């Protein structure tokens, strides 16, 4: 893994010469955030050594380098999921690459199903914590101390100062945002009614198929993380919406202006 990461980092640096301040992972239907970036370089995943290639609709598949104001960013336009058949090491490989490109702050976004009755379809939720229920762990196996410690402190997976700043900015720009705990499941099936009940009973507010592995690996390398989730369908203990991936993308698209403003202003002001 170490040699692969260094090979990939060296390739990207040879193509861009870029040392970004922020890394951004754009989830389902949220790829147009790159319109807010003054783009300087774009590298398709299929041209980057050791990089997986995204197979999911709504995930374009490119690393985008550029500036937001005076801040340099690298954005993943499309992520990788465990359910696509990748190992957890492949899913999280780009996070390790971004760390060695120079970033210490990672922003992740996703689409999720909401179980908090205060939410609604299209609600933008700041992730305050997560529950890991993936069947595989990205740090299982022999630990490489060059990346981080064997046992990782997860007392603050999502940086409290970044959360506080995002809430302040949401108020300033009149953005409706919620807060909540995100639960990560393997997918690719959407949740059953009984599974939604389980999500409620164990203390989560929304549930999705990504983000948790990436944040775990980011914390392994001592990065500050901020997460935001778009609620694309709702389920509660009595009923469940019928949902398709197309509807998920449509709901995420409707919430994009709020997500884009929130992330942009956080990068500019934090």
Buried (B, 14 or more C-beta within 10 A) or exposed (E): BEEBBBEBBEBBBEBBEBEBBBBBBBBBBBBBBBEBBEBEBBBEBEEBEBBBBBBBEBBBBBBBBBBBEEBBBBBBBBBBBBBBEBEBBBBBBBBBBBBBBBBBBBBBBBBBBBBBEEBEBBBBBBBBBBBBBBEEEBBEEEBEEEBBEEEBEEEEBBBEEBBEBBBEBBEEEEBEBBBBBBBBBEBEEBBEEEBBBBBBEEEBBBBBBBBBBBBBBBBBBEBBBBBBBBBBBBBBEEEBBEBEBEBBBBBBBBBBEBBBBBBBBBBEEB
